[in-house]
Amino acid sequence: MKTTSLFLLASLLFASCGQDAASKKLASDQEAHVTASIKQIYKLGGEKATASFGPLLHEWYQSEVPNTIKLNPRVANIYETHAAILQEVAANGPKLTKAEVISVEQAQGIRSQYKSLVNQSTSNVQELSNLATSGTSMSEAEQLKYVSDLEEKEKHQLALVQYYSRRTAAAIAQKEQKLKHQKYNREMWGHE
């Protein structure tokens, strides 16, 4: 009887070790996939991937958060959306602030607004990191809901950044068009 019990205990121990190793392998694979996706986002925009995501991703995928949360595709979407926000700001911020028709104060306002939008996005990612580092009392269902809500907030944040870029570009284009018309009227008719 003791031999059977010992054998059963040993098999359970080895089985759980195998699951733990498989779980870590799966988390490592997911981390590599998300990192590759983020690098691809940066390549599409002509920027090199920054090292800022490396520690965050590693911390998340090596944390003690249950795999149902950790490996949820919504988590990858949060990180990828944050990278897309950073890329949007990096691509449009300098272009918009260097327009000739805007004043220094307006350029500073554009930079300030982009910084605020990025800070809000970074706050969302930090909330996700806090879930990994703090011992939470939430159930897995509550954690899934929390991650789902964070993903929605991050998607909304990306939409805000894209809207702000389009709106600012349109306002600059309208101002440039107005100045062209004024110049044309002065040259053609001698007045505006």
BAZA-338703 format. One record per residue: z, x, y of N, C-alpha, C in turn; chain; residue in one letter. Coordinates in steps of 0.1 Angstrom, whole numbers. Last residue first. Layout:
N
   n_zz   n_xx   n_yy  ca_zz  ca_xx  ca_yy   c_zz   c_xx   c_yy  unit  code
      Z      X      Y      Z      X      Y      Z      X      Y     A     a
...
% end
This chain:
192
   n_zz   n_xx   n_yy  ca_zz  ca_xx  ca_yy   c_zz   c_xx   c_yy  unit  code
   -495    -67    916   -491    -70    902   -493    -85    901     A     e
   -524    -53    932   -511    -59    932   -508    -63    918     A     h
   -550    -44    929   -542    -38    939   -528    -44    941     A     g
   -566    -52    909   -565    -61    920   -557    -55    931     A     w
   -567    -31    890   -578    -40    892   -578    -47    905     A     m
   -543    -17    892   -556    -10    892   -567    -19    896     A     e
   -525    -38    890   -524    -29    901   -538    -22    903     A     r
   -532    -49    865   -533    -57    877   -533    -48    889     A     n
   -525    -27    848   -539    -32    849   -541    -40    861     A     y
   -498    -26    852   -506    -15    856   -521    -19    857     A     k
   -490    -51    842   -487    -48    856   -496    -36    860     A     q
   -499    -48    815   -505    -58    824   -503    -55    838     A     h
   -481    -27    807   -496    -25    807   -503    -35    816     A     k
   -457    -40    809   -460    -29    818   -475    -26    818     A     l
   -460    -59    789   -458    -64    803   -461    -52    813     A     k
   -461    -43    767   -473    -51    770   -472    -56    785     A     q
   -436    -32    767   -447    -23    769   -459    -31    773     A     e
   -421    -55    762   -419    -48    775   -431    -39    777     A     k
   -431    -61    736   -433    -71    747   -431    -64    761     A     q
   -421    -39    722   -436    -41    723   -439    -51    735     A     a
   -394    -43    725   -400    -31    731   -415    -33    732     A     i
   -391    -67    711   -387    -67    725   -393    -55    732     A     a
   -400    -59    685   -407    -69    692   -404    -69    707     A     a
   -380    -40    679   -393    -36    680   -402    -46    687     A     a
   -358    -58    678   -358    -48    688   -372    -42    690     A     t
   -366    -74    656   -363    -80    669   -364    -70    680     A     r
   -367    -56    635   -379    -63    639   -377    -69    653     A     r
   -340    -46    634   -352    -37    636   -364    -44    641     A     s
   -327    -70    629   -324    -63    642   -335    -53    645     A     y
   -337    -76    604   -339    -85    615   -337    -78    628     A     y
   -326    -55    589   -341    -57    590   -345    -66    602     A     q
   -299    -60    593   -305    -47    597   -320    -48    599     A     v
   -297    -85    580   -293    -83    594   -300    -70    600     A     l
   -304    -78    554   -313    -88    561   -310    -87    576     A     a
   -283    -62    548   -296    -56    548   -306    -65    556     A     l
   -262    -81    548   -262    -70    558   -276    -63    559     A     q
   -269    -97    527   -269   -103    540   -270    -92    551     A     h
   -264    -78    507   -278    -83    509   -279    -89    523     A     k
   -237    -76    510   -245    -64    512   -260    -68    514     A     e
   -228   -102    503   -225    -96    517   -234    -84    520     A     k
   -236   -102    477   -242   -112    486   -240   -107    501     A     e
   -220    -82    466   -234    -81    466   -241    -90    476     A     e
   -195    -94    470   -198    -81    477   -213    -79    477     A     l
   -196   -115    452   -195   -118    467   -199   -105    475     A     d
   -198   -100    428   -208   -109    432   -208   -112    447     A     s
   -173    -88    429   -185    -80    429   -197    -88    433     A     v
   -157   -112    427   -155   -102    438   -168    -94    440     A     y
   -165   -121    402   -167   -130    414   -166   -121    427     A     k
   -155   -101    386   -169   -104    386   -173   -112    399     A     l
   -128   -103    391   -135    -91    395   -150    -93    396     A     q
   -123   -128    380   -121   -126    394   -128   -114    399     A     e
   -128   -121    353   -136   -132    360   -135   -131    375     A     a
   -108   -102    349   -122    -98    348   -131   -109    355     A     e
    -82   -107    373    -88   -108    360   -102   -104    360     A     s
    -64    -85    395    -74    -95    393    -79    -95    378     A     m
    -48    -65    402    -42    -75    393    -52    -87    391     A     s
    -59    -31    401    -60    -44    406    -53    -54    396     A     t
    -52     -1    411    -49     -9    400    -48    -23    404     A     g
    -79     15    428    -66      8    429    -64      0    416     A     s
   -104     24    423    -93     34    425    -79     27    425     A     t
   -122      3    421   -122     13    410   -109     22    411     A     a
   -118    -11    444   -116    -18    431   -115     -8    420     A     l
   -127      8    462   -112      5    462   -109     -3    449     A     n
   -154      6    459   -147     18    455   -132     16    454     A     s
   -158    -19    471   -161    -17    457   -154     -5    452     A     l
   -151    -12    497   -143    -22    490   -146    -22    475     A     e
   -171      6    503   -157     11    502   -149      1    495     A     q
   -192    -11    506   -193     -2    495   -178      4    492     A     v
   -184    -25    529   -186    -32    516   -186    -23    504     A     n
   -184     -4    547   -171    -11    544   -172    -19    531     A     s
   -211      1    549   -202     11    543   -189      5    539     A     t
   -218    -22    564   -223    -20    550   -214     -9    542     A     s
   -205    -17    588   -201    -29    580   -206    -27    566     A     q
   -218      7    595   -203      7    593   -199     -5    584     A     n
   -243     -3    600   -241      7    589   -226      7    585     A     v
   -238    -19    623   -244    -25    611   -241    -16    598     A     l
   -229      1    641   -220    -10    637   -225    -16    624     A     s
   -252     17    643   -240     23    638   -230     12    633     A     k
   -269     -2    655   -272      3    642   -260      9    635     A     y
   -256     -4    680   -257    -15    671   -260    -11    657     A     q
   -258     22    690   -245     17    688   -246      5    678     A     s
   -286     25    693   -279     34    683   -265     28    680     A     r
   -289      5    712   -296      4    699   -289     13    689     A     i
   -274     16    733   -270      3    728   -277      1    714     A     g
   -289     39    739   -275     40    734   -270     27    727     A     q
   -312     27    749   -313     35    737   -299     37    730     A     a
   -301     15    772   -306      6    761   -307     14    748     A     q
   -294     38    786   -283     29    782   -288     20    771     A     e
   -319     49    790   -310     57    782   -298     47    777     A     v
   -344     23    787   -335     32    794   -326     39    785     A     s
   -377     20    774   -363     16    774   -355     27    781     A     i
   -403     29    772   -400     17    781   -385     14    782     A     v
   -407     48    753   -407     52    768   -402     41    777     A     e
   -386     51    725   -397     43    732   -395     46    747     A     a
   -366     61    710   -375     71    717   -386     64    725     A     k
   -354     42    696   -347     47    707   -355     57    715     A     t
   -373     36    676   -370     26    686   -363     32    698     A     l
   -372     60    660   -385     55    666   -382     45    677     A     k
   -345     62    652   -351     72    661   -364     67    668     A     p
   -344     36    636   -335     40    647   -341     50    657     A     g
   -361     35    614   -364     28    626   -356     32    638     A     n
   -352     52    593   -367     51    596   -369     45    610     A     a
   -325     50    593   -330     63    595   -345     62    598     A     a
   -323     22    588   -318     28    600   -324     41    603     A     v
   -334     22    562   -340     13    573   -335     19    586     A     e
   -316     38    548   -330     42    549   -337     34    561     A     q
   -293     23    548   -293     36    555   -308     41    557     A     l
   -303      1    534   -298     -1    548   -298     13    555     A     i
   -307     13    509   -319      7    517   -315      5    531     A     a
   -281     19    502   -291     30    504   -303     25    512     A     a
   -272     -7    499   -266      2    509   -275     14    512     A     h
   -287    -14    477   -289    -21    490   -283    -13    501     A     t
   -277      2    457   -291      4    461   -294     -3    475     A     e
   -250     -7    456   -253      7    460   -267      9    464     A     y
   -255    -34    448   -247    -30    460   -250    -16    465     A     i
   -269    -31    424   -276    -37    436   -268    -34    449     A     n
   -250    -21    407   -261    -12    411   -268    -18    423     A     a
   -235    -44    407   -229    -32    412   -240    -23    416     A     v
   -251    -62    393   -248    -65    408   -242    -52    414     A     r
   -252    -54    367   -263    -51    376   -260    -53    390     A     p
   -222    -40    354   -229    -52    359   -240    -48    368     A     n
   -206    -20    346   -220    -19    342   -228    -32    347     A     l
   -181    -28    355   -186    -15    359   -201    -15    357     A     k
   -176    -53    343   -177    -52    358   -185    -39    361     A     i
   -176    -47    316   -183    -59    321   -185    -59    336     A     t
   -159    -25    315   -174    -23    314   -182    -35    319     A     n
   -132    -24    338   -138    -28    325   -153    -27    326     A     p
   -123      6    354   -127     -7    355   -134    -12    342     A     v
   -116     33    354   -110     25    343   -114     10    345     A     e
   -145     53    363   -132     46    365   -128     38    353     A     s
   -170     63    363   -160     70    354   -146     63    356     A     q
   -184     49    381   -188     48    367   -178     55    358     A     y
   -170     55    406   -171     42    400   -174     41    385     A     w
   -173     83    408   -159     77    408   -160     63    402     A     e
   -201     85    409   -193     91    398   -179     85    396     A     h
   -206     71    433   -211     66    420   -203     72    408     A     l
   -192     88    451   -189     74    450   -194     68    437     A     l
   -205    113    448   -190    111    444   -187     97    443     A     p
   -233    105    455   -228    112    442   -214    110    439     A     g
   -237     96    480   -236     86    470   -230     93    457     A     f
   -241    119    496   -230    110    499   -227    100    488     A     s
   -262    135    495   -251    137    485   -240    127    486     A     a
   -293    118    501   -281    126    505   -271    126    494     A     t
   -327    123    494   -314    117    490   -303    125    495     A     a
   -349    127    521   -343    133    509   -330    125    506     A     k
   -374    104    532   -361    111    534   -357    117    520     A     e
   -395     87    529   -398    101    533   -386    109    536     A     g
   -391     63    517   -390     64    532   -392     78    537     A     g
   -393     69    491   -403     60    496   -402     60    511     A     l
   -370     85    488   -384     91    487   -394     82    493     A     k
   -350     67    489   -351     77    499   -365     83    499     A     y
   -355     52    466   -355     45    478   -357     55    490     A     i
   -351     73    447   -364     67    448   -365     60    462     A     q
   -323     77    449   -332     88    452   -347     82    455     A     k
   -316     52    438   -313     55    452   -321     67    457     A     i
   -324     55    412   -330     44    420   -327     47    435     A     s
   -309     76    403   -323     77    404   -330     67    413     A     a
   -284     64    404   -286     75    412   -301     78    414     A     t
   -287     44    385   -285     40    399   -288     52    408     A     v
   -290     61    362   -301     51    366   -299     47    381     A     h
   -266     74    361   -279     82    363   -290     73    367     A     a
   -249     53    356   -247     61    368   -260     68    371     A     e
   -258     45    331   -260     36    342   -258     43    355     A     q
   -251     67    316   -265     64    317   -267     55    329     A     d
   -223     65    319   -230     77    324   -245     74    326     A     s
   -218     41    305   -215     42    320   -222     54    326     A     a
   -227     49    280   -233     38    287   -231     39    302     A     l
   -208     69    275   -222     72    275   -230     62    282     A     k
   -184     54    275   -186     64    285   -201     68    286     A     k
   -190     38    252   -188     32    265   -190     42    277     A     s
   -190     57    232   -203     49    235   -202     42    249     A     a
   -164     65    234   -174     74    236   -187     67    239     A     a
   -151     40    227   -148     47    240   -159     57    243     A     d
   -161     36    201   -165     27    212   -162     33    226     A     q
   -149     58    189   -164     57    189   -168     48    200     A     g
   -123     52    191   -128     64    197   -143     64    199     A     c
   -122     29    176   -120     28    190   -124     40    197     A     s
   -127     41    151   -137     31    156   -135     29    171     A     a
   -105     57    147   -118     63    149   -128     53    154     A     f
    -85     36    146    -85     47    156    -98     53    158     A     l
    -94     22    124    -93     15    137    -93     26    148     A     l
    -91     41    104   -104     36    107   -105     29    120     A     s
    -63     45    105    -72     56    108    -86     51    111     A     a
    -55     20     96    -51     25    109    -60     36    114     A     l
    -65     20     70    -69     10     80    -66     14     94     A     l
    -52     42     59    -66     42     60    -71     32     70     A     f
    -25     32     60    -29     44     67    -44     45     69     A     l
    -28     10     43    -24      8     57    -28     20     66     A     s
    -34     23     19    -43     13     25    -40     11     40     A     t
    -11     38     16    -24     45     17    -34     36     23     A     t
      8     19     12      9     28     24     -5     35     26     A     k
      0      8    -12      0      0      0      0      9     13     A     m
% end
